[in-house]
Structure formats: structure tokens, C-alpha cells
Amino acid sequence: MQTLAVFFLVTVAIGGVGWAFVYPILSGQRRVEQRRESVARTVPARRGEARAAGKPRRDQIEETLKELDARHRASKRVSLAVRISQAGLTWSKQRFILTAAGLGIAGFIAFLFTGAGLFPSLGVAFAAAFGLPFWILSFLKKRREAKFLNAFPDAVDVVVRGIKSGLPLMDCLKIIAGDAPEPVKSEFRSIVESQTIGVPLGEACLKLYERMPVAEANFFGITILIQQKAGGNLSEALGNLSRVLRDRKRMKSKIQSMSMEAKASGAIIGSLPVVVMTLVYFTSPDYISLLWTHQLGHLLLAGSAIWMSFGVLVMRKMINFDF
């Protein structure tokens, strides 16, 4: 049983390494994120830029969008501190690195004491130090984004109704910062605090996308920035934005409901080898024990774990839809 546990943990470690490093390359997730950021991401506009006198509103909007796109092309990759902030953690970069190093050392010592050998222990340490912490960051980031998107359309509706009733935009943002659920509450509080210390409102709203990298937050920031620079009916623009956000939310829910059957089938297919192996071990232990008592069995287990990991990643890619 001890040997079986060691091989099971090694398989999990290999799967974790593949999940953290191999899957983004094979699935094209990195290319998708880069392309999405090249279209959606914006950077703050120049402070103190005056509105061009006598220019049509359409020309001002085009110049604003061109400037945002040009400045984005010079932007750099997201840093570790920003990724920690996007996950909703208040940790410093040093604390995160020390925690990752501690996980790697703990995994290495634990596997070394079980007699797994030096190389399997190094593999587990590598997965625990470089794979597990970043996977947790990604999980927390996606969970926080899901909570934000669930409450964000209601927050935009609050702004629309407040403006139509005669309230200033800042008062509407303060209402959201005080009454909205998390993480919308904290994000709008950051906007209000930034504007209080002198940051222009358009720039403060654009920074929302840096802390919450979803297209909906970028739409909101661009809408506020264009209205601040070119003028126009803000309630109408935000009303259209609210309808777009709710349509996107409805479409996402529809896609999730339509793909649940495929996800259940993928989970069953992915778990079948492990379940069958466990049942065979309890019914005929001598028959399957050759996999961990002979050198050829070790190779077969390692190959099976690698190919199963690739199969699970391919099935996951097939049943997850982005829109």
C-alpha cells in the first residue's frame, strides 16, 4: 500500500506539472489571453490632456481609442504582484515566494522520507513550488472574477438609475462602494479613493481593468473615459452597456448548461482508469501488483499517467467554450 501511495502521489505530481506548464502551451490558452488583451486591455490616458477645441465628438473618440491602443502595445507582461492582487490576496511578493519555496521543501522532504527516491522527490518538489502556488492563484482569480461578473450588471444599473434621477456620477459610485457585494464593493471603493486623491475619474475607472482583468470591466472604463473626454449622454451609454453585460451573462449561463452533459461524460471517462485499477487491486492484488514491483511496470505507469494527463487536458479543451 505504501508503494501504491507513492506512485499515486507521483502521478498527481506529474499531472500538476503538466497542468501548470504543458496545458497553456498545447491548448493555446496563452495565445488566446494575449490576443484578448491586445483587443481589450487599455492603459490610463495622459493626465491633464485638454479636449481639442472645435473637434467633432467622433474624432475625439477615435483619437482616444487610438491612443489607448498605441500605449497598450508598449505595455509589459503582468507582474507577480499584480497577479496576487487580481487573486484578491493581500500578500507581498516576498511572502508568496517564501510560501512556494516552503511547499517545495516540504514536498521534497515528505517524499524522500517515504523512500520514493531522489528524482521522484525532486519532481514533487518542483510541482509543489512552481505548479501548485500558481494554480491556486489562477483558481482564486477565476473565482473572484466570477463573483465580480455576477454582481457587476446590477452595479451598472445603479449608476444608470442614479444618473437618470439627477445624482452625480461620483455619488452613484459611492453608493456602490458602500452597498454592493464583494468584490464589486472593494473595486469601486478603490475608484472612489483614487478620485479623492486627485486621479481623474476616467483614469480611475480604467484602472479597474488592471485589478479585475475581464472584458466587462474594460467596457465600463472605456465608456466613462470617452464620456469624460468627449461628452455625451452617460446614462444612455451605460444603459447600453448594462444590456450588453446581461446578454453576455445570459449567454455564459446558457453555454454552461449546454456543456454540462459533456463535462459529466469527460469526468467519468477520465476517472475510469483509476477506478478500474483500484477495483482490480482489491479483487486481484497479485495480478496488478506487477505494475509497481517490476521495472517495466514502473515505465507503464509513468507512460499511462502522462497520456492520461494529455487526454484529460484535451477533453477539458473540447468541453470548455469561450465567447
TARA-V69232 format. One line per field, one symbol per residue. phi: phi as a letter, one per 40 degrees, with the letter a starting at -180 (. if undefined). burial: # if it has 16 or more other C-alpha atoms within 10 Angstrom, else .. A space follows every 10 residues. Layout:
phi->???
burial->???
This chain:
phi->.ccccccccc cccccccccc bccdcccgcc cccccccccb cbbccccgcc cccgcccccc cccccccccc cccccbcccc cccccccgcb cccccccccc cccccccccc ccccgchccc cccccccccb ccccccdccc cccccccccc bcdccccccc ccccchcccc cccccccbbc cccccccccc ccccccchcd cccccccccc cbcbccccdc cccccccccb ghcccccccc cccccccccc cccccccccc cccccccccc ccdccccccc cccbcccccc cbbbcccccc cccccccccc ccccccccbb bba
burial->.....##..# ########## ..#....... ......#..# #####..... ......#..# #..##.###. .#........ ..######.. .....#...# #.######.. ##...#...# ########## ####..##.# ##.##..### ########## .##.....## .######..# #.###.#### ##.##....# ########## ########## ########## ...##..##. ##..##.... .......... ..#..#...# .......... .......#.. ##........ ##..#..### .##.##..#. ...
